[in-house]
Amino acid sequence: MNEPQPVQFYSSKPRLVHMAANIALAPALLYLVGIWPWPPTLPHYITFAITGLVAMRYARQRWHQPRLVIDDRGLTCGEFYSWESVRHVQTVMRAFKLTLMQDDGQVRQKVLNLGWASNDDFKTIVRLITERFQLQAGKDA
């Protein structure tokens, strides 16, 4: 029996580089606003070095870590959602609204924002999840 491999989705590389650049260059706004005087002094250089390191760490963590994993047990996006607990999925803008049944019988809704995904990845995610729920609806009928 051949078990299907989990499908992993990563952050869009251009968006990831854009966010890291925003983090690294954030202290430059202090010059533009006029809070920091020109020319830069040692504390300014230290601040630039720290924000540069934070930006590199941010990018490195998200470059190799999948943001969404879809497998036969469920989907993982920050936390694990089993297919048995998902009652309804609705696409809203670039997000999914999951209606979940908890163990205690209560219903809760969770919004999974997919703004980090590229357009091709977003279309693939939508296709995989709608296929999953069409198959599940076919089993229930």
C-alpha positions in Angstrom: 0.0 0.0 0.0 1.4 3.3 -1.1 0.7 6.0 1.5 0.3 9.5 0.0 3.1 11.9 0.9 2.3 15.1 2.8 2.2 18.3 0.7 4.2 21.1 2.2 3.8 24.8 1.4 6.4 27.4 2.2 6.3 31.2 2.4 6.6 33.0 -0.9 10.3 33.9 -1.4 9.7 37.4 -2.7 7.3 38.2 0.2 9.8 36.8 2.6 12.7 38.9 1.3 10.4 42.0 1.3 9.5 41.4 5.0 13.1 40.9 6.0 14.1 44.1 4.2 11.3 45.9 6.0 12.6 44.7 9.4 16.2 45.5 8.5 15.5 49.0 7.3 12.9 50.0 9.9 15.5 52.2 11.9 16.0 54.3 8.7 12.5 55.7 9.3 13.8 57.3 12.5 16.1 59.4 10.3 13.4 60.3 7.8 11.0 61.3 10.6 13.7 63.4 12.2 13.8 61.6 15.5 17.5 60.6 15.0 19.9 63.3 14.1 22.3 62.9 11.2 25.1 61.6 11.1 24.6 58.3 12.8 26.4 57.5 16.0 27.4 54.3 17.7 24.0 53.5 19.2 22.5 54.0 15.7 25.0 51.5 14.2 24.2 49.0 17.0 20.5 49.4 16.3 21.1 48.7 12.6 23.2 45.7 13.4 20.6 44.2 15.8 17.7 44.8 13.3 19.8 43.3 10.5 20.4 40.2 12.6 16.7 40.0 13.5 15.8 40.2 9.8 18.2 37.5 8.9 16.9 35.2 11.7 13.3 35.9 10.6 14.1 35.0 7.0 16.2 31.9 7.9 13.4 30.5 10.1 10.7 30.9 7.5 12.8 29.9 4.5 13.0 26.2 5.3 10.0 25.7 7.7 6.7 24.8 6.0 3.8 27.1 6.8 1.2 24.6 5.8 1.2 20.8 5.6 -1.6 18.9 4.1 -1.6 15.1 4.6 -4.1 12.3 5.0 -4.7 13.0 8.7 -5.4 16.7 8.4 -3.7 20.0 7.9 -1.1 21.8 10.0 -0.9 25.6 9.9 0.4 26.7 13.2 -1.5 24.0 14.9 -2.9 20.6 13.7 -6.5 20.3 12.5 -7.7 16.8 11.9 -10.0 16.1 8.9 -12.5 14.5 11.3 -12.9 17.8 13.3 -13.4 20.0 10.2 -17.1 20.4 9.4 -17.0 23.2 6.8 -14.4 25.1 4.8 -15.1 28.5 3.2 -12.7 30.5 1.1 -12.6 34.1 2.1 -10.3 36.5 0.2 -6.8 34.9 0.6 -7.8 32.8 3.7 -9.8 29.8 4.8 -12.5 29.9 7.4 -12.6 26.5 9.1 -15.7 25.4 11.1 -14.3 22.9 13.6 -16.1 20.5 16.0 -14.2 20.3 19.3 -14.1 17.3 21.5 -16.6 18.7 23.9 -19.2 19.1 21.1 -18.8 22.8 20.7 -18.3 24.5 17.3 -15.6 27.0 16.8 -14.3 28.9 13.7 -10.7 29.4 12.8 -9.4 31.7 10.0 -6.2 30.6 8.3 -4.6 33.5 6.5 -2.7 32.5 3.4 -1.3 35.9 2.6 2.2 34.4 2.9 1.6 32.0 -0.1 2.3 32.7 -3.7 -0.6 32.8 -6.1 0.2 29.4 -7.6 0.5 27.9 -4.1 -2.8 29.5 -3.1 -4.5 27.9 -6.1 -3.0 24.5 -5.3 -4.1 24.8 -1.7 -7.6 25.6 -2.7 -7.7 22.7 -5.1 -6.4 20.2 -2.6 -8.8 21.2 0.1 -11.8 21.3 -2.1 -10.9 17.9 -3.5 -10.6 16.6 0.0 -14.0 17.8 1.0 -15.6 16.6 -2.3 -14.2 13.1 -1.5 -15.4 13.4 2.1 -18.9 14.5 0.9 -18.9 11.5 -1.5 -18.1 9.1 1.4 -20.9 10.5 3.5 -23.6 10.2 0.8 
